[in-house]
């Protein structure tokens, strides 16, 4: 097999953006993992996860978002990092985002390595 031809096909896939097609599956898997890991009181924060794939000329990003905001405060963030209370107390955060997404990140790395190797 001609390695120049393989390289040409690889570069064409990269140029067309098909190199990152698997990110949609990873985004959906991340939403499911985050929803399952989110601490539940009402379930609203857990059901408010979404993702988007941002493409620019030199970059592709997979971003997870949570739309549950109360009085300008993103609830997913204060669950993760903690927050002060109205009475002067403090509620400790729970690191639920990083452990939920770690398997997704590992999968992305493996798929990128596989794609680069061909």
Secondary structure, DSSP 8 states (H G I E B T S, - for coil): --HHHHHHHHHHHHHHTGGGTTHHHHHHHHHHHHHHHS--SSSTTGGGEEEEEEE-SS-EEEEEEE--EETTEEHHHHHHHEEE-TTS-EEE----HHHHHHHHHHHHHHHHHHHHH-
